[in-house]
């Protein structure tokens, strides 16, 4: 256990180094939020992948293949299509102006009301969605502390772990700004990927070389390697029916990488449009292979724990804590911390950015003060899952995706309408009300009809576009 703790302490020191190394260059907004667009696109690509690849991927992706198969790769295929659409259609507009926040682009087209409404919805969805991600990342730390013999309730251990994670991340985010966050993301992504590869090799080693082929064939007979779901069921969950999954994945990616400030921020921080397009499309390919790696881990864990009753969302954490020897346990826990902290730091920075620029808070507060405020707020949001997780029917990864799916569809519609160059048939204030009403309608339809998260985004998009089109028709008739 000593060496595990030594690895974690060394990791935290490295993170602090990056934060304070770049602290002297973050006094101005363009540096604190975009690093003056001086960072090479390769580092921004890795930062983008690290940001979207949270602890949910590290810990929950294996649970999907552990309890099912490889059908989640359908979503990843949709991700690549969606990012390509953003790169070719939306991204040129973001580089045509001199905006720091993409919501400023909407504000320039439709006025301050839609701009602030988008910013507010982004804030709420990020706090709730990333609060879940932060919560998940605290589980293995709590397990590790429990293994050390600390006899405290799991809830108290979890909250303590969340506190440690939050404090460290807030410090380097506040002092280092965007530049420190990007290069720390690169470090954390390398640790994260090496941790995943090590876990896969370790599981294979547990079987022994002669048994590997036998186990792979056994998984094949169980259908654990299946990727495409070709059968549509009349009653039941069709989230992964191939058509819904790929289209839904594409819409999710258009929403997240085309309208979500936290992820778009990494794309517009590069020097030119071509580099931004490389970042977007390249990140989709990298994420696909990341999913493949962790789905392989989940399938092999199914064989490893066959016959044992372990909750799917905790199976990888269980393996890490109970099967990984020291000091490699510390390395894997550091990988989990890396995946969590990269997302947390990026969320803090982007929330600070949107409230500085879209709400004009930079007149009263510095970027560092705003970052500190949202860091504390995000920590408080991470405590919410302690009251929800026991009663939620779906896995925690799908829970996080569902939260974002309610808002992504209407958000995509706003940006596509802005791109169309046509004026709105209603005022900016009324359009903002339409946008919020559309989100509530999407939530209502999703809950009432129990729609899959892959359908929520297209429905939200189509509903808002249809409503605006109807207003245009009515306006023409009145004339």
C-alpha positions as CSV (number, residue, x, y, z in Angstrom):
1,X,0.0,0.0,0.0
2,X,2.9,2.3,0.6
3,X,4.0,2.2,-3.0
4,X,0.4,2.8,-4.2
5,X,0.2,5.9,-2.1
6,X,3.7,7.0,-3.3
7,X,2.5,6.8,-6.9
8,X,-0.6,8.9,-6.2
9,X,1.4,11.5,-4.3
10,X,3.8,11.7,-7.2
11,X,0.9,12.1,-9.6
12,X,-0.6,14.9,-7.6
13,X,2.9,16.7,-7.5
14,X,3.1,16.4,-11.3
15,X,-0.3,17.9,-11.7
16,X,0.5,20.8,-9.3
17,X,3.7,21.4,-11.3
18,X,1.8,22.0,-14.5
19,X,-0.7,24.3,-12.7
20,X,1.9,26.6,-11.2
21,X,4.3,26.4,-14.1
22,X,1.8,28.2,-16.3
23,X,0.3,30.4,-13.6
24,X,2.3,33.5,-14.5
25,X,0.8,33.6,-18.0
26,X,-2.9,33.6,-17.2
27,X,-3.8,37.1,-16.2
28,X,-5.6,38.0,-19.5
29,X,-8.8,36.4,-20.7
30,X,-7.5,35.3,-24.1
31,X,-4.7,33.4,-22.3
32,X,-6.7,32.1,-19.4
33,X,-9.4,30.7,-21.7
34,X,-7.7,30.0,-25.1
35,X,-3.9,30.2,-24.4
36,X,-3.7,32.9,-27.1
37,X,-4.3,30.1,-29.7
38,X,-0.6,29.1,-29.4
39,X,-1.0,25.4,-28.6
40,X,-0.4,22.8,-31.4
41,X,-3.5,21.1,-32.6
42,X,-2.2,17.6,-31.7
43,X,-2.1,18.6,-28.0
44,X,-5.6,20.1,-28.3
45,X,-6.9,16.9,-29.9
46,X,-5.5,14.8,-27.0
47,X,-7.0,17.4,-24.5
48,X,-10.4,17.1,-26.2
49,X,-10.3,13.3,-26.0
50,X,-9.2,13.5,-22.4
51,X,-11.9,16.0,-21.5
52,X,-14.8,14.0,-23.0
53,X,-13.3,10.7,-21.8
54,X,-14.1,11.0,-18.1
55,X,-14.0,8.4,-15.4
56,X,-17.4,7.2,-16.7
57,X,-15.5,5.8,-19.7
58,X,-12.8,4.2,-17.6
59,X,-15.1,2.6,-15.1
60,X,-18.5,2.3,-16.8
61,X,-17.7,1.4,-20.4
62,X,-16.5,-2.1,-19.2
63,X,-19.8,-2.5,-17.5
64,X,-21.7,-2.3,-20.8
65,X,-19.9,-5.3,-22.3
66,X,-19.8,-7.1,-18.9
67,X,-23.6,-7.2,-18.9
68,X,-24.1,-7.1,-22.6
69,X,-21.9,-7.0,-25.8
70,X,-20.1,-4.5,-28.0
71,X,-23.2,-2.7,-29.3
72,X,-22.0,0.6,-27.7
73,X,-19.5,0.8,-30.7
74,X,-22.6,1.7,-32.8
75,X,-22.7,5.0,-30.8
76,X,-19.0,5.5,-31.4
77,X,-19.5,5.1,-35.2
78,X,-22.2,7.8,-35.0
79,X,-19.8,10.0,-33.1
80,X,-17.4,10.0,-36.1
81,X,-20.2,10.9,-38.5
82,X,-21.4,13.7,-36.1
83,X,-18.0,15.3,-35.7
84,X,-17.4,15.2,-39.4
85,X,-20.7,17.2,-39.9
86,X,-19.6,19.7,-37.3
87,X,-16.2,20.1,-38.8
88,X,-17.5,20.7,-42.3
89,X,-20.7,22.7,-41.5
90,X,-20.6,24.5,-38.2
91,X,-16.9,25.0,-37.5
92,X,-16.3,27.5,-40.4
93,X,-18.7,29.9,-38.7
94,X,-16.9,29.8,-35.4
95,X,-13.6,30.7,-37.1
96,X,-15.2,33.5,-39.1
97,X,-15.5,35.9,-36.2
98,X,-13.5,36.8,-33.1
99,X,-15.5,35.1,-30.4
100,X,-14.2,33.3,-27.4
101,X,-17.5,31.7,-26.4
102,X,-19.5,29.9,-29.2
103,X,-22.7,31.3,-27.5
104,X,-21.5,34.7,-28.6
105,X,-22.0,33.5,-32.2
106,X,-25.7,32.9,-31.4
107,X,-25.9,36.2,-29.6
108,X,-24.6,38.0,-32.7
109,X,-27.3,36.3,-34.8
110,X,-30.3,36.3,-32.5
111,X,-29.6,38.7,-29.6
112,X,-28.5,38.4,-26.0
113,X,-31.6,36.5,-24.8
114,X,-30.8,33.2,-26.7
115,X,-27.1,33.6,-25.9
116,X,-27.7,33.8,-22.2
117,X,-30.3,31.0,-22.3
118,X,-27.9,28.6,-24.0
119,X,-25.3,29.5,-21.5
120,X,-27.6,28.9,-18.6
121,X,-28.7,25.5,-20.0
122,X,-25.1,24.6,-20.6
123,X,-24.3,25.5,-17.0
124,X,-27.1,23.3,-15.5
125,X,-26.4,20.3,-17.8
126,X,-22.7,20.4,-17.1
127,X,-23.1,20.7,-13.4
128,X,-25.5,17.7,-13.3
129,X,-23.7,15.6,-15.9
130,X,-20.2,16.2,-14.7
131,X,-21.3,15.9,-11.1
132,X,-22.1,12.3,-11.9
133,X,-18.7,11.8,-13.6
134,X,-16.9,13.2,-10.5
135,X,-19.0,10.9,-8.3
136,X,-18.0,7.8,-10.2
137,X,-14.4,8.7,-10.0
138,X,-14.5,8.8,-6.3
139,X,-15.6,5.2,-5.9
140,X,-12.3,3.4,-6.4
141,X,-10.5,5.9,-4.1
142,X,-13.1,5.1,-1.5
143,X,-12.5,1.4,-2.1
144,X,-8.8,1.9,-1.7
145,X,-9.2,3.7,1.6
146,X,-11.5,0.9,2.7
147,X,-8.9,-1.6,1.8
148,X,-6.4,0.3,3.9
149,X,-8.6,-0.6,6.9
150,X,-10.3,2.8,7.4
151,X,-13.6,1.8,9.1
152,X,-15.9,4.5,8.0
153,X,-19.1,4.3,6.1
154,X,-18.8,4.1,2.2
155,X,-20.7,7.4,1.9
156,X,-18.3,9.3,4.1
157,X,-15.3,7.8,2.4
158,X,-16.8,8.8,-1.0
159,X,-17.4,12.4,0.1
160,X,-13.8,12.5,1.4
161,X,-12.5,11.2,-1.9
162,X,-14.6,13.8,-3.8
163,X,-13.1,16.5,-1.6
164,X,-9.5,15.5,-2.3
165,X,-10.2,15.3,-6.1
166,X,-12.0,18.7,-6.1
167,X,-9.4,20.6,-4.1
168,X,-6.4,19.4,-6.2
169,X,-8.2,20.1,-9.5
170,X,-9.6,23.5,-8.5
171,X,-6.1,24.6,-7.5
172,X,-4.4,23.9,-10.8
173,X,-7.4,25.0,-12.8
174,X,-7.6,28.4,-11.0
175,X,-3.9,29.1,-11.1
176,X,-2.8,27.6,-14.4
177,X,-5.8,28.4,-16.7
178,X,-6.4,26.8,-20.1
179,X,-2.8,26.2,-21.0
180,X,-2.1,24.2,-17.8
181,X,-5.4,22.3,-18.3
182,X,-4.5,21.2,-21.8
183,X,-1.0,20.0,-21.0
184,X,-2.2,18.3,-17.8
185,X,-4.9,16.7,-20.0
186,X,-2.1,15.3,-22.2
187,X,-0.3,13.8,-19.2
188,X,-3.6,12.5,-17.8
189,X,-4.6,10.9,-21.1
190,X,-1.3,9.1,-21.4
191,X,-1.7,7.7,-17.8
192,X,-5.3,6.8,-18.5
193,X,-4.5,4.9,-21.8
194,X,-1.5,3.1,-20.2
195,X,-3.7,2.2,-17.3
196,X,-6.4,0.7,-19.6
197,X,-3.8,-1.3,-21.6
198,X,-2.2,-2.6,-18.4
199,X,-5.6,-3.7,-17.0
200,X,-6.3,-5.6,-20.3
201,X,-2.9,-7.3,-20.2
202,X,-3.3,-8.2,-16.5
203,X,-6.7,-9.8,-17.1
204,X,-5.3,-11.8,-20.0
205,X,-2.4,-12.9,-17.8
206,X,-4.8,-14.1,-15.2
207,X,-6.2,-16.7,-17.7
208,X,-2.8,-17.9,-18.9
209,X,-1.8,-17.9,-22.5
210,X,-3.2,-21.4,-23.4
211,X,-6.7,-20.4,-22.2
212,X,-7.0,-17.0,-23.9
213,X,-8.2,-18.4,-27.2
214,X,-10.6,-20.7,-25.4
215,X,-12.1,-17.8,-23.4
216,X,-12.4,-15.7,-26.6
217,X,-14.3,-18.5,-28.3
218,X,-16.5,-18.9,-25.2
219,X,-17.4,-15.2,-25.3
220,X,-18.2,-15.6,-29.0
221,X,-20.7,-18.4,-28.3
222,X,-22.4,-16.2,-25.7
223,X,-22.7,-13.3,-28.2
224,X,-20.5,-11.0,-26.2
225,X,-18.6,-9.8,-29.3
226,X,-21.7,-8.7,-31.1
227,X,-21.6,-5.1,-32.4
228,X,-24.6,-4.4,-34.5
229,X,-28.2,-4.8,-33.3
230,X,-30.3,-5.5,-36.4
231,X,-33.6,-6.5,-34.8
232,X,-36.1,-3.9,-33.8
233,X,-38.4,-5.0,-30.9
234,X,-42.0,-3.8,-30.6
235,X,-41.9,-3.5,-26.8
236,X,-38.6,-2.9,-25.1
237,X,-35.5,-0.7,-25.3
238,X,-34.3,0.0,-28.8
239,X,-31.5,2.4,-27.8
240,X,-29.0,0.2,-29.7
241,X,-31.1,-0.7,-32.7
242,X,-28.4,0.0,-35.4
243,X,-30.3,2.9,-37.1
244,X,-31.2,4.6,-33.8
245,X,-27.8,4.1,-32.3
246,X,-25.8,5.5,-35.2
247,X,-28.1,8.4,-35.9
248,X,-28.4,9.1,-32.1
249,X,-24.7,8.9,-31.7
250,X,-24.2,11.4,-34.6
251,X,-26.7,13.8,-33.1
252,X,-25.1,13.5,-29.6
253,X,-21.7,14.2,-31.1
254,X,-23.1,17.2,-33.1
255,X,-24.6,18.5,-29.9
256,X,-21.6,17.9,-27.7
257,X,-18.8,18.9,-30.2
258,X,-20.7,21.6,-32.0
259,X,-22.7,23.4,-29.3
260,X,-21.2,22.4,-26.0
261,X,-18.7,25.2,-25.0
262,X,-16.4,22.9,-23.0
263,X,-15.6,20.7,-26.0
264,X,-15.8,23.4,-28.7
265,X,-13.4,25.5,-26.7
266,X,-10.6,23.1,-27.4
267,X,-11.4,23.2,-31.2
268,X,-11.5,27.0,-31.5
269,X,-8.3,27.4,-29.4
270,X,-6.3,26.3,-32.4
271,X,-4.9,28.7,-35.0
272,X,-7.0,27.9,-38.1
273,X,-10.0,26.1,-39.4
274,X,-8.1,23.2,-40.9
275,X,-6.4,22.4,-37.6
276,X,-9.8,22.5,-35.9
277,X,-11.2,20.0,-38.4
278,X,-8.3,17.7,-37.8
279,X,-9.0,17.9,-34.0
280,X,-12.7,17.1,-34.4
281,X,-12.5,14.2,-36.9
282,X,-9.3,12.8,-35.4
283,X,-10.8,12.8,-31.9
284,X,-13.8,10.7,-33.1
285,X,-11.4,8.0,-34.4
286,X,-9.4,8.0,-31.2
287,X,-12.5,7.7,-29.0
288,X,-13.7,4.7,-31.1
289,X,-10.6,2.7,-30.3
290,X,-10.7,3.8,-26.6
291,X,-14.2,2.4,-26.4
292,X,-13.0,-0.8,-28.0
293,X,-10.2,-1.2,-25.5
294,X,-12.5,-0.8,-22.5
295,X,-15.3,-3.0,-23.9
296,X,-12.7,-5.7,-24.3
297,X,-11.9,-5.3,-20.6
298,X,-15.6,-5.7,-19.7
299,X,-16.0,-8.9,-21.8
300,X,-13.0,-10.5,-20.2
301,X,-14.1,-9.5,-16.7
302,X,-17.4,-11.3,-17.5
303,X,-15.4,-14.6,-17.9
304,X,-13.1,-13.8,-15.0
305,X,-16.1,-13.2,-12.6
306,X,-18.5,-15.7,-14.2
307,X,-20.9,-17.0,-11.5
308,X,-20.2,-14.1,-9.0
309,X,-22.8,-11.5,-8.2
310,X,-21.1,-8.1,-8.8
311,X,-22.9,-4.9,-9.8
312,X,-21.9,-4.1,-13.4
313,X,-21.1,-0.5,-12.7
314,X,-18.7,-1.5,-10.0
315,X,-17.1,-4.6,-11.6
316,X,-14.0,-2.8,-12.9
317,X,-13.5,-0.9,-9.7
318,X,-13.8,-4.2,-7.9
319,X,-11.2,-5.8,-10.1
320,X,-8.8,-2.9,-9.7
321,X,-9.0,-2.8,-5.9
322,X,-8.9,-6.6,-5.3
323,X,-6.8,-8.1,-8.1
324,X,-4.2,-5.5,-9.0
325,X,-0.9,-5.8,-7.0
326,X,1.0,-2.9,-5.6
327,X,2.4,-0.5,-7.0
328,X,0.3,-1.1,-10.1
329,X,-2.8,-0.4,-8.1
330,X,-1.6,3.1,-7.5
331,X,-1.0,3.5,-11.3
332,X,-4.6,2.4,-12.1
333,X,-6.1,4.6,-9.5
334,X,-4.0,7.5,-10.9
335,X,-5.5,6.7,-14.3
336,X,-9.0,7.0,-12.8
337,X,-8.1,10.3,-11.2
338,X,-6.6,11.5,-14.5
339,X,-9.8,10.8,-16.4
340,X,-11.9,12.5,-13.8
341,X,-9.7,15.6,-13.2
342,X,-9.3,16.3,-17.0
343,X,-13.1,16.6,-17.3
344,X,-13.5,18.5,-14.0
345,X,-10.8,21.1,-14.8
346,X,-12.2,21.6,-18.3
347,X,-15.7,22.1,-16.9
348,X,-14.5,24.7,-14.4
349,X,-12.7,26.6,-17.1
350,X,-15.5,26.6,-19.5
351,X,-18.2,27.5,-17.0
352,X,-16.0,30.4,-15.9
353,X,-15.6,31.4,-19.6
354,X,-19.3,31.4,-20.4
355,X,-20.2,33.5,-17.3
356,X,-17.4,35.9,-18.0
357,X,-18.3,36.5,-21.7
358,X,-22.0,35.5,-22.1
359,X,-23.2,37.1,-18.8
360,X,-20.6,39.9,-18.6
361,X,-19.3,38.8,-15.2
362,X,-15.7,39.7,-16.3
363,X,-16.6,43.3,-15.4
364,X,-16.7,42.4,-11.7
365,X,-14.8,39.2,-11.3
366,X,-11.5,37.9,-12.5
367,X,-11.2,34.5,-14.4
368,X,-9.7,32.9,-11.3
369,X,-12.4,34.0,-9.0
370,X,-15.1,32.7,-11.4
371,X,-13.2,29.4,-11.7
372,X,-13.0,29.0,-8.0
373,X,-16.7,29.6,-7.6
374,X,-17.7,27.0,-10.2
375,X,-15.2,24.5,-8.9
376,X,-16.9,24.6,-5.5
377,X,-20.3,24.4,-7.2
378,X,-19.3,21.4,-9.2
379,X,-18.2,19.6,-6.1
380,X,-21.6,20.2,-4.5
381,X,-23.2,18.8,-7.7
382,X,-21.1,15.6,-7.4
383,X,-22.9,14.8,-4.1
384,X,-26.3,14.6,-5.9
385,X,-25.8,10.9,-7.1
386,X,-25.6,9.7,-3.5
387,X,-29.4,10.4,-3.4
388,X,-30.2,9.1,-6.9
389,X,-28.1,6.1,-7.9
390,X,-29.9,3.5,-5.9
391,X,-33.2,4.3,-7.5
392,X,-32.0,4.9,-11.1
393,X,-33.0,2.0,-13.4
394,X,-30.2,2.4,-16.0
395,X,-26.5,2.2,-15.7
396,X,-24.7,5.3,-14.5
397,X,-23.1,5.9,-17.9
398,X,-26.5,6.0,-19.6
399,X,-27.7,8.2,-16.8
400,X,-25.1,10.8,-17.7
401,X,-25.8,10.5,-21.4
402,X,-29.6,10.9,-20.8
403,X,-29.1,14.1,-18.9
404,X,-27.2,15.7,-21.8
405,X,-29.6,14.2,-24.4
406,X,-32.4,16.3,-23.1
407,X,-30.6,19.5,-23.9
408,X,-28.4,18.6,-26.9
409,X,-31.3,18.4,-29.5
410,X,-32.7,21.9,-28.9
411,X,-29.1,23.3,-28.7
412,X,-28.2,21.8,-32.1
413,X,-31.4,23.3,-33.6
414,X,-30.4,26.8,-32.3
415,X,-27.0,26.6,-34.0
416,X,-28.3,25.2,-37.2
417,X,-30.9,28.0,-37.4
418,X,-28.2,30.5,-36.7
419,X,-26.1,29.0,-39.5
420,X,-29.0,29.2,-42.0
421,X,-28.6,33.0,-42.1
422,X,-32.4,33.5,-42.1
423,X,-34.1,35.7,-39.5
424,X,-36.3,34.3,-36.8
425,X,-40.0,34.8,-37.2
426,X,-40.2,35.7,-33.5
427,X,-38.2,37.9,-31.1
428,X,-35.1,36.6,-29.3
429,X,-37.0,36.5,-26.0
430,X,-39.8,34.4,-27.5
431,X,-37.3,32.1,-29.2
432,X,-35.6,31.6,-25.8
433,X,-38.9,30.6,-24.3
434,X,-39.4,28.1,-27.3
435,X,-36.0,26.7,-26.5
436,X,-36.7,26.1,-22.8
437,X,-40.2,24.8,-23.6
438,X,-38.6,22.4,-26.1
439,X,-36.3,21.0,-23.5
440,X,-39.2,20.4,-21.0
441,X,-41.2,18.8,-23.8
442,X,-38.2,16.5,-24.6
443,X,-37.9,15.5,-20.9
444,X,-41.7,14.9,-20.7
445,X,-41.7,12.7,-23.8
446,X,-38.6,10.8,-22.7
447,X,-40.0,10.1,-19.2
448,X,-43.6,9.4,-20.2
449,X,-42.8,7.1,-23.2
450,X,-39.5,5.9,-21.8
451,X,-37.7,6.8,-25.0
452,X,-34.1,5.7,-25.4
453,X,-31.4,8.3,-25.0
454,X,-30.4,7.8,-28.7
455,X,-33.8,9.1,-29.8
456,X,-34.0,12.1,-27.4
457,X,-31.5,14.3,-29.3
458,X,-33.1,13.9,-32.8
459,X,-36.6,14.5,-31.2
460,X,-35.4,17.6,-29.5
461,X,-33.8,18.9,-32.6
462,X,-36.8,18.2,-34.8
463,X,-39.3,19.7,-32.4
464,X,-37.7,23.1,-32.1
465,X,-37.0,23.3,-35.9
466,X,-40.6,22.3,-36.6
467,X,-41.9,24.9,-34.1
468,X,-39.9,27.7,-35.7
469,X,-41.0,26.6,-39.2
470,X,-44.6,26.6,-38.0
471,X,-44.2,30.2,-36.8
472,X,-42.8,31.2,-40.2
473,X,-45.8,29.7,-42.0
474,X,-48.2,31.5,-39.6
475,X,-46.4,34.8,-40.2
476,X,-46.6,34.4,-44.0
477,X,-50.3,33.6,-43.8
478,X,-50.9,36.7,-41.6
479,X,-49.2,38.8,-44.2
